[in-house]
């Protein structure tokens, strides 16, 4: 069932009016949490990389 452009725009406006936008505080807190989680993830993978690299170097020096 096709709708004409005017009906489509009215439907879009009706749906957009139902959207609950986050407050400024919620956006700031969410952004801070994203940066904290990204930092913790980077530290975790850096430590895993360091451990794997140290283990491989130990194995290679043992056999090399």
N, CA, C and O of each residue as an XYZ file, in Angstrom:
256
protein
N       0.841     -1.184      0.000
C       0.000      0.000      0.000
C       0.883      1.243      0.000
O       1.611      1.475      0.965
N       0.836      2.018     -1.026
C       1.679      3.196     -1.170
C       1.015      4.402     -0.521
O      -0.199      4.589     -0.598
N       1.853      5.217      0.122
C       1.346      6.459      0.705
C       1.941      7.619     -0.071
O       3.038      7.526     -0.623
N       1.209      8.695     -0.102
C       1.751      9.851     -0.814
C       2.778     10.556      0.064
O       2.816     10.315      1.271
N       3.609     11.417     -0.509
C       4.686     12.061      0.257
C       4.192     12.848      1.476
O       4.873     12.877      2.501
N       3.034     13.479      1.384
C       2.521     14.251      2.515
C       2.187     13.333      3.695
O       2.510     13.645      4.841
N       1.541     12.201      3.405
C       1.223     11.237      4.462
C       2.501     10.668      5.073
O       2.589     10.469      6.285
N       3.482     10.410      4.222
C       4.755      9.869      4.705
C       5.413     10.847      5.684
O       5.878     10.447      6.752
N       5.447     12.116      5.315
C       6.061     13.128      6.188
C       5.291     13.227      7.497
O       5.903     13.363      8.556
N       3.975     13.163      7.451
C       3.167     13.212      8.681
C       3.456     12.003      9.568
O       3.547     12.129     10.790
N       3.599     10.840      8.949
C       3.901      9.633      9.720
C       5.292      9.713     10.350
O       5.488      9.301     11.493
N       6.247     10.243      9.599
C       7.610     10.394     10.126
C       7.597     11.346     11.308
O       8.214     11.059     12.333
N       6.909     12.472     11.189
C       6.843     13.442     12.288
C       6.177     12.822     13.512
O       6.602     13.074     14.640
N       5.141     12.016     13.302
C       4.463     11.363     14.420
C       5.407     10.394     15.130
O       5.416     10.325     16.359
N       6.195      9.653     14.368
C       7.132      8.704     14.975
C       8.276      9.415     15.693
O       8.688      8.998     16.776
N       8.786     10.486     15.091
C       9.893     11.228     15.718
C       9.428     11.862     17.028
O      10.211     11.977     17.970
N       8.176     12.267     17.095
C       7.664     12.870     18.330
C       7.599     11.857     19.469
O       7.534     12.251     20.633
N       7.616     10.556     19.156
C       7.578      9.508     20.183
C       8.969      9.210     20.745
O       9.089      8.545     21.775
N      10.010      9.690     20.088
C      11.376      9.387     20.509
C      11.661     10.088     21.839
O      11.354     11.268     22.011
N      12.249      9.345     22.771
C      12.664      9.919     24.048
C      14.158     10.213     23.947
O      14.980      9.298     23.954
N      14.500     11.487     23.855
C      15.889     11.883     23.696
C      16.584     11.890     25.049
O      15.975     12.270     26.049
N      17.860     11.473     25.100
C      18.582     11.466     26.378
C      18.888     12.890     26.840
O      19.006     13.814     26.034
N      19.012     13.039     28.147
C      19.375     14.341     28.703
C      20.871     14.568     28.489
O      21.616     13.641     28.169
N      21.286     15.800     28.669
C      22.708     16.136     28.519
C      23.557     15.335     29.511
O      24.646     14.872     29.173
N      23.050     15.178     30.726
C      23.783     14.425     31.752
C      23.953     12.966     31.336
O      25.030     12.395     31.503
N      22.904     12.365     30.801
C      22.988     10.976     30.345
C      24.000     10.821     29.216
O      24.740      9.838     29.177
N      24.039     11.774     28.307
C      24.997     11.718     27.198
C      26.425     11.828     27.724
O      27.310     11.090     27.291
N      26.645     12.751     28.658
C      27.997     12.936     29.219
C      28.432     11.685     29.966
O      29.557     11.217     29.789
N      27.542     11.134     30.809
C      27.907      9.937     31.572
C      28.169      8.738     30.661
O      29.101      7.969     30.890
N      27.355      8.589     29.644
C      27.556      7.478     28.710
C      28.873      7.640     27.964
O      29.596      6.665     27.759
N      29.186      8.861     27.560
C      30.449      9.118     26.858
C      31.642      8.803     27.753
O      32.614      8.191     27.309
N      31.566      9.220     29.005
C      32.657      8.938     29.948
C      32.817      7.430     30.135
O      33.938      6.922     30.169
N      31.696      6.718     30.256
C      31.768      5.270     30.422
C      32.387      4.592     29.193
O      33.137      3.625     29.325
N      32.074      5.094     28.021
C      32.664      4.531     26.794
C      34.177      4.725     26.804
O      34.923      3.802     26.478
N      34.635      5.921     27.178
C      36.078      6.159     27.219
C      36.759      5.286     28.277
O      37.857      4.779     28.050
N      36.110      5.112     29.430
C      36.694      4.259     30.477
C      36.790      2.815     29.989
O      37.825      2.170     30.155
N      35.716      2.309     29.389
C      35.732      0.925     28.905
C      36.748      0.736     27.776
O      37.416     -0.296     27.710
N      36.868      1.727     26.889
C      37.860      1.633     25.809
C      39.273      1.610     26.387
O      40.128      0.866     25.907
N      39.520      2.414     27.407
C      40.840      2.445     28.041
C      41.149      1.114     28.725
O      42.247      0.576     28.583
N      40.164      0.583     29.474
C      40.375     -0.699     30.147
C      40.600     -1.829     29.140
O      41.429     -2.710     29.365
N      39.866     -1.799     28.043
C      40.040     -2.815     27.006
C      41.424     -2.711     26.376
O      42.074     -3.728     26.131
N      41.877     -1.487     26.113
C      43.211     -1.290     25.531
C      44.296     -1.792     26.487
O      45.255     -2.432     26.055
N      44.149     -1.506     27.768
C      45.136     -1.973     28.753
C      45.133     -3.505     28.812
O      46.193     -4.130     28.846
N      43.947     -4.100     28.823
C      43.848     -5.558     28.867
C      44.561     -6.195     27.680
O      45.366     -7.110     27.852
N      44.265     -5.710     26.472
C      44.874     -6.325     25.291
C      46.377     -6.028     25.211
O      47.133     -6.840     24.676
N      46.816     -4.890     25.728
C      48.250     -4.609     25.770
C      48.949     -5.603     26.695
O      50.040     -6.082     26.386
N      48.319     -5.911     27.834
C      48.914     -6.879     28.761
C      48.906     -8.291     28.176
O      49.871     -9.037     28.343
N      47.830     -8.657     27.497
C      47.781     -9.965     26.847
C      48.869    -10.043     25.780
O      49.567    -11.052     25.679
N      49.017     -8.990     24.986
C      50.046     -8.960     23.953
C      51.440     -9.078     24.567
O      52.292     -9.803     24.054
N      51.661     -8.369     25.655
C      52.957     -8.431     26.338
C      53.231     -9.846     26.839
O      54.348    -10.348     26.714
N      52.211    -10.486     27.406
C      52.385    -11.848     27.900
C      52.671    -12.834     26.781
O      53.557    -13.679     26.913
N      51.936    -12.739     25.680
C      52.176    -13.638     24.549
C      53.561    -13.401     23.964
O      54.281    -14.348     23.647
N      53.933    -12.121     23.822
C      55.247    -11.809     23.262
C      56.368    -12.344     24.153
O      57.346    -12.903     23.657
N      56.222    -12.171     25.471
C      57.249    -12.673     26.397
C      57.331    -14.194     26.341
O      58.420    -14.768     26.356
N      56.160    -14.846     26.277
C      56.156    -16.304     26.208
C      56.808    -16.812     24.935
O      57.593    -17.759     24.979
N      56.500    -16.206     23.816
C      57.106    -16.625     22.552
C      58.606    -16.365     22.521
O      59.371    -17.179     22.002
N      59.028    -15.230     23.077
C      60.465    -14.960     23.115
C      61.179    -15.974     23.995
O      62.293    -16.403     23.691
N      60.523    -16.355     25.096
C      61.127    -17.371     25.966
C      61.244    -18.706     25.263
O      62.269    -19.379     25.374
N      60.208    -19.097     24.542
C      60.232    -20.365     23.809
C      61.293    -20.322     22.707
O      62.044    -21.280     22.526
N      61.351    -19.212     21.978
C      62.310    -19.107     20.865
C      63.752    -19.081     21.371
O      64.632    -19.662     20.735
N      64.014    -18.419     22.502
C      65.385    -18.429     23.034
C      65.740    -19.807     23.577
O      66.908    -20.196     23.563
N      64.728    -20.560     24.063
C      64.988    -21.895     24.583
C      65.387    -22.850     23.457
O      66.289    -23.673     23.620
N      64.704    -22.732     22.309
C      64.978    -23.621     21.197
C      65.926    -23.024     20.173
O      66.424    -23.744     19.307
N      66.186    -21.737     20.248
C      67.020    -21.101     19.239
C      68.369    -20.890     19.735
O      69.216    -20.362     19.015
